[in-house]
Amino acid sequence: MRLRWLGLWLFVLAGMTGCDGGLLKARSTPTPTIATSPTPLPTPTPLHVAGMPEDVPLPPGAYDVQVQRAGYLVIFRVEAPLGKVLAFYQQMLPRYGWQGDPADDRVVGYVATLVRAKPSGERLMLNLHYDVRGGFVVVAVSVARP
């Protein structure tokens, strides 16, 4: 019986030794490496886009800018709540010479409309629509110049 145990013990030890007679190190499976390419950073929208009216600012984070009629009609998106985009324009438009009372701005549900004017007779209309599913605001800028 002792010989059987000794034989079994030697068999186990033989499985743990290599050809050189030394004990094998614990086998470890190599950690898989995932080849990654650097993720490009999103290109920030410049403060002004060609075709965007120069006296209408783009809010931070604006993207997918579509110029329908250069200087007169532009549509874009902003990933922000409706109130934040509305507040941006209420604060920034006077700096560009647009006049109007923010109390006259219409907000109904997920839609807002701002109308501003300049003493020269130019009129600006901004329509903002919050897309609930996408979590972004679609902004349509329309400028009428005499």
C-alpha positions as CSV (number, residue, x, y, z in Angstrom):
1,M,0.0,0.0,0.0
2,R,2.8,2.4,0.8
3,L,4.3,1.6,-2.5
4,R,1.1,2.6,-4.3
5,W,1.1,5.9,-2.5
6,L,4.7,6.5,-3.2
7,G,4.1,5.6,-6.9
8,L,1.1,8.0,-7.0
9,W,3.1,10.7,-5.3
10,L,6.0,10.3,-7.8
11,F,3.5,10.4,-10.7
12,V,2.1,13.7,-9.4
13,L,5.6,15.1,-8.9
14,A,6.6,13.9,-12.4
15,G,3.7,15.9,-13.8
16,M,5.0,19.0,-12.0
17,T,8.6,18.7,-13.2
18,G,9.9,19.7,-16.6
19,C,12.5,17.9,-18.7
20,D,15.3,19.7,-16.8
21,G,14.1,18.1,-13.6
22,G,13.0,21.4,-11.9
23,L,9.5,22.2,-10.8
24,L,7.4,23.9,-13.4
25,K,6.1,27.3,-12.6
26,A,2.4,27.7,-12.4
27,R,1.0,27.9,-15.8
28,S,-0.7,31.1,-16.5
29,T,-2.8,31.9,-19.6
30,P,-1.5,34.9,-21.3
31,T,-3.6,38.0,-20.9
32,P,-5.2,38.8,-24.3
33,T,-4.2,42.1,-25.6
34,I,-6.6,44.2,-27.6
35,A,-5.1,46.2,-30.4
36,T,-6.6,49.6,-30.1
37,S,-6.2,52.5,-32.4
38,P,-6.4,55.9,-30.9
39,T,-9.9,57.2,-30.8
40,P,-10.1,60.5,-32.7
41,L,-11.4,63.4,-30.6
42,P,-14.5,65.0,-31.9
43,T,-13.8,68.1,-33.9
44,P,-15.2,71.1,-32.0
45,T,-17.5,73.3,-34.0
46,P,-15.7,76.6,-34.5
47,L,-17.4,79.8,-33.2
48,H,-18.3,80.6,-36.8
49,V,-19.1,78.3,-39.7
50,A,-19.1,79.4,-43.3
51,G,-22.6,80.3,-44.3
52,M,-23.7,81.0,-40.8
53,P,-24.9,84.6,-40.3
54,E,-21.9,86.4,-38.7
55,D,-24.2,88.1,-36.2
56,V,-25.7,84.9,-34.9
57,P,-23.5,82.9,-32.5
58,L,-23.3,79.1,-32.4
59,P,-23.8,77.6,-28.9
60,P,-21.0,75.4,-27.5
61,G,-21.4,71.8,-28.7
62,A,-23.2,72.7,-31.9
63,Y,-22.9,70.1,-34.6
64,D,-24.4,68.8,-37.9
65,V,-24.5,72.4,-39.2
66,Q,-26.5,72.6,-42.4
67,V,-26.5,75.8,-44.3
68,Q,-29.7,75.9,-46.3
69,R,-29.2,79.5,-47.6
70,A,-25.9,81.1,-46.7
71,G,-26.3,84.0,-44.3
72,Y,-30.1,83.5,-44.1
73,L,-31.1,80.0,-43.1
74,V,-29.1,77.5,-41.1
75,I,-30.1,74.4,-39.1
76,F,-28.0,72.6,-36.6
77,R,-28.1,70.4,-33.4
78,V,-26.9,70.9,-29.9
79,E,-26.7,68.2,-27.2
80,A,-28.2,70.2,-24.4
81,P,-31.5,70.8,-22.6
82,L,-33.9,73.2,-24.3
83,G,-33.6,75.7,-21.4
84,K,-29.9,75.9,-21.7
85,V,-29.9,76.7,-25.4
86,L,-32.7,79.2,-24.9
87,A,-30.7,80.9,-22.1
88,F,-27.6,81.0,-24.3
89,Y,-29.4,82.9,-27.0
90,Q,-31.3,85.2,-24.6
91,Q,-27.9,86.2,-23.2
92,M,-25.8,86.3,-26.4
93,L,-28.1,87.9,-29.0
94,P,-28.0,91.4,-27.5
95,R,-24.2,91.3,-27.7
96,Y,-24.6,90.9,-31.5
97,G,-27.0,93.9,-31.8
98,W,-30.2,91.9,-31.8
99,Q,-33.0,93.6,-29.7
100,G,-36.1,92.1,-28.2
101,D,-37.7,91.3,-24.9
102,P,-36.9,87.7,-23.7
103,A,-40.4,87.9,-22.0
104,D,-41.9,87.7,-25.5
105,D,-40.1,84.4,-26.3
106,R,-42.6,81.6,-26.7
107,V,-42.0,78.3,-25.1
108,V,-44.5,75.5,-25.4
109,G,-43.6,72.1,-24.3
110,Y,-40.4,71.1,-26.1
111,V,-40.5,74.0,-28.6
112,A,-39.3,77.6,-28.3
113,T,-39.3,80.6,-30.6
114,L,-37.3,83.7,-30.3
115,V,-37.8,86.8,-32.5
116,R,-35.3,89.6,-32.5
117,A,-34.7,92.7,-34.7
118,K,-32.1,95.4,-35.3
119,P,-32.7,99.1,-35.8
120,S,-31.6,98.6,-39.5
121,G,-34.7,96.5,-40.1
122,E,-33.1,93.1,-40.0
123,R,-35.2,90.4,-38.4
124,L,-34.0,87.1,-36.7
125,M,-36.2,84.1,-35.9
126,L,-34.8,81.2,-33.9
127,N,-36.9,78.0,-33.7
128,L,-35.7,75.5,-31.1
129,H,-37.1,72.0,-30.8
130,Y,-36.0,69.5,-28.2
131,D,-35.8,65.9,-29.4
132,V,-36.7,63.8,-26.4
133,R,-35.4,60.5,-27.8
134,G,-32.1,61.9,-29.0
135,G,-31.5,64.3,-26.1
136,F,-30.6,67.2,-28.4
137,V,-32.1,70.5,-29.6
138,V,-32.6,71.2,-33.3
139,V,-32.1,74.9,-33.9
140,A,-33.3,76.7,-37.1
141,V,-31.9,80.2,-37.6
142,S,-33.7,82.4,-40.1
143,V,-32.5,85.9,-40.9
144,A,-34.4,88.5,-43.0
145,R,-32.4,91.4,-44.2
146,P,-33.8,94.5,-46.0
